């Protein structure tokens, strides 16, 4: 086992060892995958068992639900049967109630008929008594023969009436018996014995009710068949009664003695009839009691029916609920069954997949083991062939050593050149990518800034429109105030005129008072005094009205002063807003200048990148030509094979890069579409903003914050531009230093080993840079491939240095040198492929650059349009500001003039108030004089009365 593990690897070449290590790593990976698959299978089996348990639980639940459903169905059937029984009993009881009600109605009718018959019998009895009295009178010898013929006619008429009634009752009884028979025939078909018995009892009651009282005495407890015999007996008795009646009629026609014998018979019949009527009344009472009992039973049955209906409704609700539960349970069962089916199918699929995976893994493992064994056998054969060829190659290698040394020196120089060029190209590519990313970021930032500037310009337009509307409102208010001032002036002039008129009136009143005093002194009539009193009252009223008017004017003047103060405050706020707008305009101008400077810098950077790209393309072409010349060398077959292997690896890497580029192109297209959508949205938002001008005046305070954010962004952009310039200068310096280093390395062959070590360090640093840049660009596969290639190159260079030192020590190193030469050739071919990849990348970068330039041109056009719009907006704002300043100056002048006018009005009001006070004082004096005059007039009138009395 030790030989299998370590010893058999000692004599193998490095490539075979690497392949063996790779195969061992693959075997370990396969073992790990096998363990993972086994773990997955175990987890799937556990999940299968869980699903089976769930399925069994679902089945048990379904069986329980089915049992519950069957039990509920049985309950429902039992409830339906009970409901049918109750409904049948209801129908039977309703039929019984209907029959009893019909019997009651028939009994009531018979009772009414019997009462009528009793009344008739009583009336006939009274008539018979009268006839008997008349017959007693006729027995006397003084009776005439005419009366004897007239008296026997009354009993015959009553008999005929009774006979007719009897016949009618017999017919009715027959009809009722037929109906009873029909009812019996119908009720026989019913299944229940209770109903038949009830119908028989009803028929008996009908028979008993239809029979006359004298028939009931003879047959009280017989069936309907015995009752049928009563009409015959009654017919016989009636015939006998007729025979008995006919004979007295005949005898009465001959003699009047037969009447006396018929009277007691009639009396006896009347008593019998009365007794029968009483019996019928008793029976009717009993029937009424029975009807009442039946009504009570009906009410009870109705209550029971209501309760049973409630129970039925409850049972129906329970049945509905149970059916709903049954439906839900059935639905659950169906869903569970479907889930079971799906789970079983999924489990079968998982099993099949697991089995297929197991089989495939086993097959792969077997195939790989076979391949490994075959490769090991091949390697052993190749090792033996190499041993045989080793002796042959020694002679050749001694001759080719000198050639190899020359080739080695030349290849080292070329490798150093290629590595330096490659490093420069990679650095340039990284710089270009960084610049492109920064340019894209700058474009996005510029677009954001342009959008913000557009919004700010739109908001400025809206604010200008608002300021215009406010200024128009202010001018209107000023005009209104001027009109009010004119009105106030007119009212003041009117008040002054009124005061002058009052003064004139006062002077005239004083003159009038003087005249009145003179007239009083002259002792004129009392009529003049009354007129003077009325005139004084009018004057007092006018004085009160003038005071009220003066108070109203003072209040109006105070209101005007308040309005003027408010207008002054509003003008101050407008002035502050205008100053803010001016500051914002200046800031926007500064931002515009900064954006223009940034645009110029970005154009310069783009031109520099283009020039650098052209230089790199020239270098790549030169390297390709040099590599093609190097490819024409001996031992090309082995080199071609190795190059083909590396080419395949590079093709895979190229495909990965192409996929990454395609994804980036798709992202760029999506960004373009998003940009177009944003343009459309911006147009629609412009239209919306035009509609929402009235609501945007509240956002004026937010402009200051936005301007500050724009200033910060512009500072960031300027700092980014400065950093880009510094980075470009640093890269230029590094490029020049690398170029000088390459020239110095090409001058001497002695310092090759030191240069190789420095190049290895540079390669390692470049590898780190490449990995960082590729990680930045999210390309891990490409970075790994570059790292592997550069690692190989480093190992080859180290091996070359070792070979140059130990070349003359032993002949065994010649084979190693040959292998290393082949590896160097493969590395050259890989470099060629790398150069081709770099060319492809450069072309793609050129395409991206063209797209970026197009985007930049579009952005420049948009920026120019935006700048033109901002200039127009700024000019309009300046014009509006000048107009507003003029308006403010005019309003200030008008306010000053109005303040002066108000001061004059105040002075006039004070003078008027002093005059009013003087007038009040004069009025007080006049009132005192009037009182004195009134006293004088009173004394004069009293003296006149005394004089008149003296004269009379």
ABEGO torsion letter per residue (X at the ends): XAAAAAAAAAABBAAAAAAAAAAAAAAAAAAAAAAAAAAAAAAAAAAAAAAAAAAAAAAAAAAAAAAAAAAAAAAAAAAAAAAAAAAAAAAAAAAAAAAAAAAAAAAAAAAAAAAAAAAAAAAAAAAAAAAAAAAAAAABAABBAAAAAAAAAAAAAAAAAAAAAAAAAAAAAAAAAAAAAAAAAAAAABABAAAAAAAAAAAAAAAAAABBAAAAAABAABBAAAAAAAAAAAAAAAAAAAAAAAAAAAAAAABAAAAAAAAAAAAAAAAAAAAAAAAAAAAAAAAAAAAAAAAAAAAAAAAAAAAAAAAAAAAAAAAAAAAAAAAAAAAAAAAAAAAAAAAAAAAAAAAAAAAAAAAAAAAAAAAAAAAAAAAAAAAAAAAAAAAAAAAAAAAAAAAAAAAAAAAAAAAAAAAAAAAAAAAAAAAAAAAAAAAAAAAAAAAAAAAAAAAAAAAAAAAAAAAAAAAAAAAAAAAAAAAAAAAAAAAAAAAAAAAAAAAAAAAAAAAAAAAAAAAAAAAAAAGBBAAAAAAAAAAAAAAAAAAAAAAAAAAAAAAAAAAAAAAAAAAAAAAAAAAAAAAAAAAAAAAAAAAAAAAAAAAAAAAAAAAAAAAAAAAAAAAAAAAAAAAAAAABBBGAAAAAAAAAAAAAAAAAAAAAAAAAAAAAAAAAAAAAAAAAAAAAAAAAAAAAAAAAAAAAAAAAAAAAAAAAAAAAAAAAAAAAAAAAAAAAAAAAAAAAAAAAAAAAAAABAAAAAAAAAAAAAAAAAAAAAAAAAAAAAGBAAAAAAAAAAAAAAAAAAAAAAAAAAAAAABAAAAAAAAAAAAAAAAAAAAAAAAAAAAAAAAAAAAAAAAAAAAAAAAAAAAAAAAAAAAAAAAAAAAAAAAAAAAAAAAAAAAAAAAAAAAAAAAAAAAAAAAAAAAAAAAAAAAAAAAAAAAAAAAAAAAAAAAAAAAAX
